[in-house]
Amino acid sequence: MNQRQLIDRSGVSRAIVREIQHNTIQRGRSDRTLSALSEALGWHAQHLHAVLNGYPVPRLGDPVVHSTKDVPSRLTAIEHELRRMNDQLERIVLLNDELSGMVTGIRDTLSSTGTTDS
């Protein structure tokens, strides 16, 4: 994407995009500017805000939390993360079941061939 496309997609002024691109003027950027640039780049709306503040970068699809005082949004983010963790745990359980079945199959094969494990 070139600078013109970023400006068109984000609605951020050319001057601000140039300042950020070339790091010519260091100043605080509004949440709206950072969000517009992030979304124009195909990232999560809070991607640049997280990078700027040293936070973990959110994934696309994660809920947007507008401030630490935005309790409903924070609860939504927590619920989202818990669902993601639960999905991962379910995958681990399925892989464990599959592995257990493989171990049982190997033991049965060894037993039927007269080979014993030590």
N, C-alpha and C positions, 0 to 999 in steps of 0.2 A: 504494500500500500504506500502510495506517495503522500506527501504533505497535503496536497490539495484534496485528495480523497479523505484523509483524516479530518480535515477542516470541514468538508461537506458533511461527512457522516456524524461528526460530533457536535457541530454547531459552535465550536469554540473558535475564537478569533485567531486569525493568522499570527498576530503579534504574540499571543500567549503560547501558541503551539511552537513558534520559533524560540521564544524564551526558554521553554521547557526542553526542546530538542537540543539547543546549543548551550543550555545552562548559563545563559548570559545574566539573568537576574534571578537571584534566589529569594523567594518569598513564599509565604503560605498560599496554598491554592484552595479554592472553595471545594466543598464536597461535590457540588454540582459539576464543576470543571473536571475533577478527577473521575467522577462517575461517567460523565459524557465521553471522555477520552477512553476509559476502560471499555465501555460498551462498544464504542466505535471500533476498537481493536479486537472485539470478539471475546473479551474477557469478562469475568464477573464484575458487576458494577463497583465493588469495593476493592478490586485488585490493586490499583495504584495507591489508594488510601492505605491499604495494608502494607505495601512495600515501603511507602514513605514513613510509616510509623513503626516499622519493624515487626509487624504482626504476621502470623501465618497467612499465606495467600489463600483466599476462599476459592473453592471449585465452582465452575459453572453449575447452576442449579441450586447452590446453597442459598438459603434465605438472606435477604439484605437486612442488616441491622443498622439503624440510622444513628443511634447513640447508645452509650452504656446505660442511659436512663430509659431507654425504649424497652420496657419490660416485656410487652407482648412479642416484639420482634426477637428479643433475646430468647424467650421461651420457645418460639418457633424454631430458632436456630438450634437450640438444645435438643428439641424433639427430632429435628432433621438428622442431627449427628447421632443420636441414639438409634434411630432407624437404620442409618448406615452401618453403625457398629453391630447391630443385631443381624443385619444381612450378612456381614462378614463372618460373624459367629456361626450362623447357620451353614455357610459354605465350609467352614472349618469342621463342623460336626459331620457334614456329608462326606468330606474328604477322609475324616477319621474312620467313619463307617466303611468306606470303600477300602481303605488301607487294612482295616481289621479283616475284611472279607478276603483280601489278597493274602494276608498272613495265614489265615485259616486254610485257604486253598494250597498254599505252599506246604504247610504242615501235613495236610492230608496226602499230598503227593509224596512227600518224603516218607510218611508212614506206610503208604501202600507199596513203596519200592524197597522197604526195609531199611532205609537210611534213617538214622536218628540224629537229632541235633544235640550238641553238647551243652 
